[in-house]
């Protein structure tokens, strides 16, 4: 017996079929959580985000028109929810959460690699939300520029430009820090 497609499950779930909705959640919960984790950088915030997305998903399913793959549409829902969560979160709280992670990483056995990871995380945090979100989708989630563009609601060329801009800014930050040392 073959498993029903996402589109079939979405249609059934939108019509009120609880089993179809449960199967959709089971199939895609890890994707929702993982993307939330990459966007928010905090396990608790990602779990809260995943829960919020799942709770709101039944009402949103009716807006899925099937113009793109369900996973592309779902990425867009998660990205939008994460943006909302980031807007609501206080800068101080985010910094406190990252401080604890940085301390733990600094005590890790491979200190040089950990310092590079910390530098990269801190450097990415200095970028605009649009650039950070683009990096998460392209590098973290492995989406192509076209699919990332569909998720973000921008042209593929915009995603390509953003990735070039990220590389340029990271190089500039590295040069600035090296000259200051």
N, C-alpha and C positions, 0 to 999 in steps of 0.2 A: 504494500500500500504506500503510495507516494504522499509526501507531505504537501499540504496545500500551499500555494504561493503566498507571498506577503500580500499581494493585491487581493487575493481571495479572502484572506483573513481580515484585511482592512474592511472590505465590503461587508463581511458578516459582522464584524465587531461594530461598525458604524450603525448597523441595523439592530444592535442590541444583543448580539450573541456573546455571552460572557466567556464561553470556552474559547472562542476565536480570539477574543481580547487577551485572555490569559496566555494563549499560545504565542501571540505577538510579543507580549511582555517577556515571556520566557525566552523567546528567540532573540530579543534585542536589548534586554536589560543590561547585559554586560557592556554593550556598545554605548548605551546611554551613560552608564556610570563612568566608563573609561574616558569618554570625551569630556564629561564633567570634571573628572580628575585632572585631565590635561589642561583644561581651560581655567579651572579655579585653583589648582595646585594644592588642594587640601582634601583629605579623605572624607572628613565629616561634611564639609560643604558639598562635595561631589555626591555623597549619599543623600543629603537633603535635596540637592538638585534633581537627582534621579527620581526620588520619591515625588517631588513636585511635578516633574514631567509626566510620570506614570499616572498620577492622580488627575492631571489635566488632559491627558491624552484622549480619553473617550469623547470629550467635547470637541477636540481638535480634529479627530479622524474624519469628520464630515467635510473638512476643508481640503482633505487630500484628494486632488483631482486626477492623479495618475499621470501627470505630465512628465514626471521624473520617477526614478526608482523610489520606492518607499524609504529606503535607507537614506537617500539624499534629502528627502523631505524631513525625515526624522533628525538628521544632522542639523538642519535649519532650525527645527523646533528646539533642540538642545542648545544650540549656539545662542538663540534668542533668549532662552531662559537663563543661560549663564550670564549673558550681558546684563539682564535685569538684576540678577543676583549680585553681580559685581558693582552695579550702580548703587545697590542698597547697602553693600558692605562698607564699613568704615575703613579708611586707609590704615588707621592704627591697628585694627584687628588683623588685617592681612599681614602687616609687617610683623606683628607678634607671632603669628603662625609660622611665617617664613623663618624667623629668627631661630625657633626651636629646630626646624629642619636643617638649617645651616649648621648649627652647633653639632647635631648628630652626624652630618656629612663630614665635618672637619675632623671628627674622631675616627672616621673610617680608615681601613688599612691602606688604601691606595690614595694617599693624600694629594699627590699631584693631579690625578684624574678628578678627584673630588673638588679640588680648587678650580679646575677648569669648568666642572659642572656648575659650581656656585657662580663663577664669573658669567657663564652663559645665562643662567637663570636670572641673575641680577641685571644683566645687560638686556635680556628680553623684557624684563619688567619695566625698563626705561622706555620701551617702544610704545607707540600708540596702541590702543585696544584693537583697532583694525589690523595692524601689522601682526600683533601677537596672535590673534585669532587665525589669521591666514597661515602663520607658521605652524600652529597646532594642527590645523587640518591637513596641510601639505606634508609636513615633516612627521608630526606625531601620529596622524591617522593614515598617512600614506595616500591621500587622495591626489588625483591628478589636478592640474590647474583648472580644467574645464569643470570637473565635478565640484571642486572647492568653490568655483565661481557660482555654480548653481546653488550651493548651500548658502553662500553669503549674499546672493542676489546681485552679483557684479559680473562683469565680463571676464572671460578667461584672461584677456590681456591685462586686466586690472590685477588679477592674482599674480601673473608673471611679473608685472611691475612691482607689486608689493614685495615679492620674494627677492627681487633685485635690490630693492630699497633696504630690506632687512640685511642682506649681505653687505651692502655699502655702509650702513650705519654700524654694524658690528665691527667691520674693519676699522672704521674711524674711531670707535671707542677703544679698540685694542691699541691703535697707534697713539691715541691721546694718553692712555694709561702708561704705555711704554715710555713716552717722552717725559711724563711726570715722575717716573721712577728714577 
